[in-house]
Each structure stands twice: as structure tokens, then as C-alpha cells.
């Protein structure tokens, strides 16, 4: 009987857990034995350590990355009367946060090469919008750092706050500065598939502004400035728990090394891709955390079938742009030609630090033999 070879997975969280099994058990046991499970010493220590690693003054742990976006938006003054500019090719995460507040998303098209928001695309969207824009969310998609400096200059000129969505870009840096330290405020997700991953949900808001940080701390817990004393409207319950904070403290020191492994995997894939396809990359340096290895191909269905027949699992990030999602039911959706074309062409390949060399080579061989 011939045993089928298992497909190379897009991700395999069990491998990351197995690599740290003893340390993770000890970490969880430490928290359990402490009897302190929410907003305790582990969360405080992680907030300090993560802020220091980013070179910012403040980190506030929250329940997940979408909550981080929502809280950051409210903290910078976004309300139900506001318009917030964002991209439509990042899985509805920022859009969901904007809609939850009751604000209106203003969708911005992206660059054709790296699929990121640019100052030029933002300016075009803003100039075509009749009213003011209160905030802009720039997503560092797939782990690529967007060019934040010109975006920040434009935002300042129109009086808008700039929020970095760093969910996929933990550890990405340019000119010595890391994702989350480049704009007014930044948000992170620590979902288990992320580069810096918890064992459940988790998120954070980071900023150098002490006033904004204090506002975020109040917003994450009912608007309280002290127990049972709500002073800030819009507060909610979104807290990073102690076990997740302790796991993140354990994993933070290995983030840079893990990202280097991820980049090396993407580099091998990029060297194997045939003519007519390319990887979505702005650079293969430290400005890319290599959260996802995303191929751009004009023949996605055929290429996906070829890869899967070769034992390579794939995914699509993301197949439906936000402005085309049924939940929005837009009667007059905006024209976003690059975003819509990319949604038909992107294809995600396996990329995580525990991939074996033989699995990486199987992906490379499948790429080299694409018809």
C-alpha cells in the first residue's frame, strides 16, 4: 500500500507549539499558580518590553487586533460622524473597526507592485471626497512596510491622524525604526498565525504620545480612570489576558530570528518562480517581516491546481475586496482597479519558521515546473 505524502501546509501551529512545549507549559503554569489572570504583572511587563523593542513610549494590551484598531480610532477622535480612509484589500479588519464605530470608510486604491497604500493613492481618494477625513489606516500588508513618511506628511496637511495597522508586520523595520513607531499610533494583532503569536487572541496599541496612551488605557476598560469611575465615552471591555501576555513575553526575543527564516523562505521561492508570475514584495530586507508569501499570477486557478497536485497547500489573501463584500451592500462602490485585479491574482504559499528544508524545496520545485 502506497502512503500519500502529506501536503506542505500553509501554516502549522502545532509545530511552533512543539518547538516550545516545555517552556509554554512552564509559562502557563506560572500564570495559573499566580492566581492573577487579567491586567496583572505579565501584561504590564509585556507592555513595557514590547514598547521598548519598538522604541516607543507606550504599549497597551487589548483583546485582539480588530479591537486595537477600533480603540485606536476612537482614541484619535473618530466618531460616527467621521470618515476614515483605508485600503480594501486587507481582509475587512480595518473596515470592520471603522464600521463598528459607525464611521464611514473611504477606500483607497493601492500600488500595483506591492499592493500598499501610497501618498499618491491617498491624495487621489481624499481629493475626490467632498468632506473632511478624520483618520487614515495604513496596513503593512503581508508584512511589507508601507512608505509612511509621505503618508504622514499628507495626513498632517489635512488634519487627519495616521494609524499603522501592523497586524502582519511585527518586527519589520526601516532605517532603524519599526512598524508601529512611524505614525500617530499603531496597532498589533497577536493571533496565533502572526509573526509574534499568542496561543489565542491578543492585540496591542502602541504610541509615543502619553495622552493617547492614557486614553487607550481608559477605552480598553469601560472608560475607567479608576475602578467603577468612567470618565471617557466609548469605553469597552477588551483586555489582553495574563497567559497570552506571558506567552508573548516568551516569544518576543525570537521574533527577529523567526522573521529572518521567513524571509529566507520567500527568497528561495522568488528565485524559483517562472516568467509571468512574481511575488508581492517591496523588498527582501528587514522592512519585510515575511508574514505571508504571496504570489501574483494571471492564472491563479491553474497555478493553484498545479501546486496542490504537487502536494503544496495554498490560500488566498484576500479573495473579496472590502468594498465588494455583501455586508456593505454599497449601491455605488468606488473604482479600485488595482485592488480588484489583485484579488483575482494573489495566491498564498506556505511560509512559517518551522517549515522543513525538504518542504521548501518541494514548493520551489513545484514553482519551477509551472506550465
VEXDREN-2710 file (C-alpha; in Angstrom, 1 decimal):
% VEXDREN-2710
k/r/px/py/pz
1/UNK/0.0/0.0/0.0
2/UNK/1.4/3.4/-1.0
3/UNK/1.2/6.1/1.7
4/UNK/0.3/9.5/0.3
5/UNK/2.8/12.3/1.2
6/UNK/1.2/15.0/3.3
7/UNK/0.9/18.3/1.6
8/UNK/3.2/21.1/2.6
9/UNK/0.9/23.2/4.9
10/UNK/0.3/27.0/4.5
11/UNK/0.9/27.1/8.3
12/UNK/1.2/24.5/11.1
13/UNK/0.7/26.0/14.5
14/UNK/1.3/22.6/16.2
15/UNK/4.9/22.8/15.1
16/UNK/5.5/26.1/16.8
17/UNK/4.0/24.8/20.0
18/UNK/6.0/21.6/19.8
19/UNK/9.2/23.6/19.5
20/UNK/8.5/25.3/22.8
21/UNK/6.4/22.7/24.6
22/UNK/8.2/22.7/27.9
23/UNK/8.6/26.5/28.0
24/UNK/5.0/27.1/27.2
25/UNK/3.8/24.6/29.9
26/UNK/6.0/26.3/32.4
27/UNK/4.8/29.8/31.3
28/UNK/1.1/28.8/31.6
29/UNK/1.8/27.1/35.0
30/UNK/3.5/30.3/36.3
31/UNK/0.4/32.4/35.5
32/UNK/-2.1/29.8/36.8
33/UNK/-0.2/29.5/40.1
34/UNK/-0.1/33.3/40.5
35/UNK/-3.9/33.5/40.6
36/UNK/-3.8/36.7/38.5
37/UNK/-5.4/36.3/35.1
38/UNK/-6.3/39.8/33.7
39/UNK/-4.3/43.1/33.7
40/UNK/-1.7/41.8/36.0
41/UNK/2.1/41.8/36.1
42/UNK/2.6/39.7/33.0
43/UNK/0.6/42.2/30.9
44/UNK/2.4/45.1/32.4
45/UNK/5.8/43.5/31.8
46/UNK/4.9/42.6/28.2
47/UNK/3.7/46.2/27.5
48/UNK/6.9/47.6/28.8
49/UNK/9.1/45.0/26.9
50/UNK/7.2/45.4/23.6
51/UNK/7.2/49.2/23.8
52/UNK/11.0/49.1/24.4
53/UNK/11.5/46.7/21.5
54/UNK/9.7/49.1/19.2
55/UNK/11.3/52.2/20.5
56/UNK/8.0/53.8/21.6
57/UNK/7.0/55.1/24.9
58/UNK/3.7/53.2/25.4
59/UNK/2.1/49.9/24.7
60/UNK/-1.5/49.0/25.8
61/UNK/-2.6/45.4/25.5
62/UNK/-6.1/44.6/24.3
63/UNK/-8.2/41.6/23.4
64/UNK/-7.3/41.3/19.6
65/UNK/-6.1/43.2/16.6
66/UNK/-9.5/44.4/15.5
67/UNK/-10.3/45.8/18.9
68/UNK/-6.9/47.5/18.8
69/UNK/-7.9/49.3/15.6
70/UNK/-11.3/50.3/17.0
71/UNK/-9.8/51.6/20.2
72/UNK/-7.1/53.5/18.4
73/UNK/-9.7/55.1/16.1
74/UNK/-11.8/56.3/19.0
75/UNK/-8.7/57.5/20.8
76/UNK/-7.7/59.8/17.9
77/UNK/-11.2/61.2/17.8
78/UNK/-13.1/59.2/15.2
79/UNK/-16.8/59.1/15.8
80/UNK/-20.0/58.1/14.0
81/UNK/-19.8/61.3/12.0
82/UNK/-16.3/60.7/10.8
83/UNK/-14.8/59.4/7.5
84/UNK/-11.7/57.2/7.7
85/UNK/-9.5/56.3/4.7
86/UNK/-8.2/52.8/4.4
87/UNK/-7.5/50.1/1.8
88/UNK/-10.0/47.5/0.6
89/UNK/-7.5/44.6/0.1
90/UNK/-6.7/43.7/3.7
91/UNK/-9.4/41.3/4.7
92/UNK/-12.1/43.7/6.2
93/UNK/-10.2/44.1/9.5
94/UNK/-9.8/47.9/9.5
95/UNK/-13.1/48.3/7.7
96/UNK/-14.9/46.3/10.4
97/UNK/-13.4/48.5/13.1
98/UNK/-14.4/51.7/11.2
99/UNK/-18.0/50.4/10.7
100/UNK/-18.3/49.3/14.4
101/UNK/-17.8/52.9/15.4
102/UNK/-20.4/54.0/12.9
103/UNK/-17.8/55.9/10.8
104/UNK/-17.7/55.7/7.0
105/UNK/-14.8/54.0/5.2
106/UNK/-13.2/55.9/2.3
107/UNK/-11.5/53.2/0.2
108/UNK/-8.1/53.9/-1.3
109/UNK/-6.6/52.0/-4.2
110/UNK/-3.1/50.6/-3.9
111/UNK/0.2/50.4/-5.7
112/UNK/0.3/47.7/-8.4
113/UNK/3.6/46.2/-7.3
114/UNK/3.4/45.9/-3.5
115/UNK/-0.4/46.4/-3.1
116/UNK/0.2/49.0/-0.4
117/UNK/-1.4/52.4/0.1
118/UNK/0.7/55.3/-1.2
119/UNK/0.6/59.0/-0.7
120/UNK/-0.4/59.4/-4.3
121/UNK/-3.3/57.0/-4.0
122/UNK/-4.4/58.5/-0.7
123/UNK/-4.3/62.0/-2.1
124/UNK/-6.5/60.9/-5.1
125/UNK/-9.1/59.4/-2.7
126/UNK/-9.1/62.4/-0.4
127/UNK/-9.3/65.0/-3.2
128/UNK/-12.3/63.0/-4.6
129/UNK/-14.1/63.1/-1.3
130/UNK/-16.4/66.0/-0.5
131/UNK/-15.8/66.2/3.2
132/UNK/-13.0/66.0/5.8
133/UNK/-11.1/62.8/6.6
134/UNK/-10.6/62.3/10.3
135/UNK/-8.1/59.4/10.1
136/UNK/-6.2/57.1/7.8
137/UNK/-5.4/53.5/8.5
138/UNK/-2.4/52.2/6.5
139/UNK/-2.0/48.4/6.5
140/UNK/1.5/46.9/6.2
141/UNK/0.1/44.2/4.1
142/UNK/1.7/40.7/4.0
143/UNK/4.5/42.2/6.3
144/UNK/5.7/44.9/3.9
145/UNK/6.3/48.3/5.5
146/UNK/4.4/51.0/3.6
147/UNK/6.2/54.2/2.9
148/UNK/4.8/56.0/5.9
149/UNK/6.7/59.3/5.8
150/UNK/4.9/60.9/2.8
151/UNK/1.6/59.5/4.1
152/UNK/2.2/61.1/7.5
153/UNK/3.1/64.4/5.8
154/UNK/-0.2/64.3/3.8
155/UNK/-2.2/63.4/6.9
156/UNK/-0.8/66.3/8.8
157/UNK/-1.6/68.7/5.9
158/UNK/-5.3/67.6/6.0
159/UNK/-5.6/67.3/9.8
160/UNK/-6.0/63.5/9.8
161/UNK/-4.5/61.1/12.3
162/UNK/-2.4/58.3/10.7
163/UNK/-2.8/54.8/12.2
164/UNK/-0.5/52.0/11.3
165/UNK/-2.1/48.6/11.1
166/UNK/0.9/46.4/12.0
167/UNK/-1.0/43.1/12.4
168/UNK/1.1/41.4/9.7
169/UNK/4.4/43.4/10.2
170/UNK/5.7/42.6/13.7
171/UNK/9.5/43.2/13.6
172/UNK/9.5/44.9/10.2
173/UNK/11.9/47.9/10.3
174/UNK/13.3/50.6/8.0
175/UNK/16.2/53.0/8.9
176/UNK/16.2/51.7/12.4
177/UNK/12.5/52.3/13.1
178/UNK/10.0/49.5/13.5
179/UNK/6.4/49.1/12.4
180/UNK/4.2/50.9/14.9
181/UNK/6.7/53.7/15.6
182/UNK/6.3/55.6/12.4
183/UNK/2.9/57.4/12.7
184/UNK/0.5/58.8/15.3
185/UNK/-0.4/55.5/16.7
186/UNK/0.0/51.8/15.8
187/UNK/-2.0/48.6/16.3
188/UNK/-1.0/45.0/16.5
189/UNK/-2.7/41.6/16.4
190/UNK/-1.2/38.6/18.1
191/UNK/-3.5/36.0/16.6
192/UNK/-1.8/32.5/16.6
193/UNK/-0.7/32.7/12.9
194/UNK/1.0/36.1/13.3
195/UNK/4.8/36.5/13.4
196/UNK/4.5/37.4/17.1
197/UNK/1.8/34.9/18.2
198/UNK/-0.2/34.3/21.3
199/UNK/-2.0/30.9/21.9
200/UNK/-5.3/32.7/21.4
201/UNK/-6.4/36.2/20.7
202/UNK/-4.5/39.2/21.7
203/UNK/-3.6/42.7/20.4
204/UNK/-2.0/46.0/21.4
205/UNK/-2.0/49.7/20.7
206/UNK/1.4/51.5/20.6
207/UNK/2.2/55.2/20.6
208/UNK/4.8/57.7/21.7
209/UNK/2.0/60.1/22.8
210/UNK/1.3/59.7/26.6
211/UNK/-2.1/61.4/26.3
212/UNK/-3.2/59.0/23.6
213/UNK/-1.8/56.1/25.6
214/UNK/-3.8/57.1/28.7
215/UNK/-7.0/57.5/26.6
216/UNK/-6.5/54.0/25.1
217/UNK/-6.0/52.5/28.6
218/UNK/-9.3/54.0/29.7
219/UNK/-11.1/52.9/26.5
220/UNK/-10.0/49.3/26.9
221/UNK/-11.8/49.0/30.2
222/UNK/-15.2/50.8/30.2
223/UNK/-13.7/54.3/30.1
224/UNK/-12.5/54.0/33.7
225/UNK/-9.7/56.2/35.1
226/UNK/-10.1/54.2/38.3
227/UNK/-12.3/51.2/39.2
228/UNK/-16.0/51.9/38.6
229/UNK/-15.3/55.5/37.6
230/UNK/-16.0/56.0/33.9
231/UNK/-14.7/59.3/32.5
232/UNK/-14.1/58.6/28.8
233/UNK/-17.0/57.9/26.5
234/UNK/-16.8/55.0/24.1
235/UNK/-15.1/52.6/26.6
236/UNK/-15.5/48.9/26.2
237/UNK/-14.1/45.6/27.6
238/UNK/-11.1/44.5/25.6
239/UNK/-8.1/43.3/27.7
240/UNK/-5.0/41.2/27.0
241/UNK/-5.1/38.3/29.4
242/UNK/-2.1/37.2/31.6
243/UNK/-1.5/33.9/29.9
244/UNK/-1.3/35.4/26.4
245/UNK/0.9/38.2/27.7
246/UNK/3.3/35.7/29.3
247/UNK/3.4/33.7/26.0
248/UNK/4.2/36.9/24.1
249/UNK/7.0/37.7/26.5
250/UNK/8.4/34.2/25.9
251/UNK/8.3/34.6/22.1
252/UNK/9.3/38.2/21.7
253/UNK/13.1/37.6/21.9
254/UNK/12.9/35.1/18.9
255/UNK/10.9/37.4/16.6
256/UNK/13.8/38.8/14.6
257/UNK/15.3/35.3/14.1
258/UNK/11.9/33.9/13.0
259/UNK/11.4/36.8/10.6
260/UNK/14.9/36.1/9.0
261/UNK/13.8/32.5/8.5
262/UNK/10.6/33.6/6.9
263/UNK/12.5/36.0/4.5
264/UNK/14.9/33.2/3.5
265/UNK/11.9/31.0/2.5
266/UNK/10.4/33.8/0.4
267/UNK/13.8/34.4/-1.2
268/UNK/14.0/30.8/-2.2
269/UNK/10.5/30.9/-3.7
270/UNK/11.2/34.1/-5.6
271/UNK/14.3/32.6/-7.1
272/UNK/12.2/29.7/-8.4
273/UNK/9.2/31.4/-9.9
274/UNK/8.9/31.2/-13.6
275/UNK/8.4/34.1/-16.0
276/UNK/4.9/35.7/-16.0
277/UNK/4.5/35.4/-12.2
278/UNK/6.1/37.3/-9.3
279/UNK/6.0/37.6/-5.6
280/UNK/4.4/40.6/-4.0
281/UNK/7.5/42.2/-2.5
282/UNK/8.6/45.7/-1.9
283/UNK/12.0/44.4/-0.7
284/UNK/13.6/41.3/0.8
285/UNK/15.3/43.2/3.6
286/UNK/14.2/43.9/7.2
287/UNK/11.4/46.1/6.1
288/UNK/9.6/42.9/5.2
289/UNK/8.5/40.6/8.1
290/UNK/7.5/37.9/5.5
291/UNK/4.2/37.3/7.3
292/UNK/2.9/35.8/4.1
293/UNK/4.5/34.6/0.8
294/UNK/2.1/35.9/-1.8
295/UNK/2.4/35.0/-5.5
296/UNK/0.8/37.2/-8.1
297/UNK/-0.2/35.2/-11.1
298/UNK/-2.6/35.9/-14.0
299/UNK/-3.5/32.2/-14.0
300/UNK/-4.4/31.6/-10.4
301/UNK/-6.8/28.7/-10.8
302/UNK/-4.4/26.8/-13.0
303/UNK/-1.4/27.6/-10.8
304/UNK/-3.2/26.7/-7.7
305/UNK/-4.3/23.3/-9.1
306/UNK/-0.7/22.7/-10.2
307/UNK/0.7/23.4/-6.8
308/UNK/-1.8/21.4/-5.0
309/UNK/-1.3/18.4/-7.3
310/UNK/2.4/18.7/-6.3
311/UNK/1.5/18.5/-2.6
312/UNK/1.6/22.2/-1.8
313/UNK/-1.3/23.7/0.0
314/UNK/-2.3/27.3/-0.8
315/UNK/-4.7/30.0/0.3
316/UNK/-5.9/33.4/-1.0
317/UNK/-5.3/36.6/1.0
318/UNK/-7.8/38.1/0.2
319/UNK/-10.4/37.0/-2.4
320/UNK/-13.1/39.7/-2.0
321/UNK/-12.2/43.4/-1.6
322/UNK/-13.9/45.1/1.3
323/UNK/-16.0/47.4/-1.0
324/UNK/-17.4/44.3/-2.7
325/UNK/-18.4/42.5/0.5
326/UNK/-22.1/41.7/0.7
327/UNK/-22.3/43.1/4.2
328/UNK/-21.5/46.6/3.0
329/UNK/-24.1/46.4/0.2
330/UNK/-22.7/49.5/-1.5
331/UNK/-25.0/50.8/-4.2
332/UNK/-22.2/52.8/-5.8
333/UNK/-18.9/51.0/-5.0
334/UNK/-15.8/53.0/-5.6
335/UNK/-13.5/52.4/-8.6
336/UNK/-10.4/50.5/-7.3
337/UNK/-8.9/48.8/-10.4
338/UNK/-5.6/47.7/-8.8
339/UNK/-7.3/46.3/-5.8
340/UNK/-9.9/44.4/-7.8
341/UNK/-7.3/43.0/-10.2
342/UNK/-5.1/41.8/-7.4
343/UNK/-8.0/40.0/-5.7
344/UNK/-8.1/37.8/-8.8
345/UNK/-4.3/37.1/-8.9
346/UNK/-2.9/36.7/-5.4
347/UNK/-2.1/33.2/-4.1
348/UNK/-0.5/32.5/-0.7
349/UNK/2.1/29.8/-0.4
350/UNK/3.5/28.0/2.8
351/UNK/5.6/30.3/4.9
352/UNK/6.4/29.8/8.6
353/UNK/9.6/29.3/10.5
354/UNK/9.1/25.6/11.2
355/UNK/9.0/24.6/7.5
356/UNK/11.5/21.8/6.8
357/UNK/14.1/22.2/4.1
358/UNK/12.6/19.3/2.0
359/UNK/9.2/21.1/2.2
360/UNK/10.6/24.3/1.0
361/UNK/12.3/22.5/-1.9
362/UNK/9.0/20.8/-2.8
363/UNK/7.4/24.2/-3.1
364/UNK/10.4/25.5/-5.2
365/UNK/10.2/22.5/-7.5
366/UNK/6.5/23.0/-8.0
367/UNK/7.1/26.7/-8.8
368/UNK/9.8/25.8/-11.3
369/UNK/7.6/23.3/-13.1
370/UNK/4.6/25.6/-13.5
371/UNK/3.3/25.3/-17.1
END
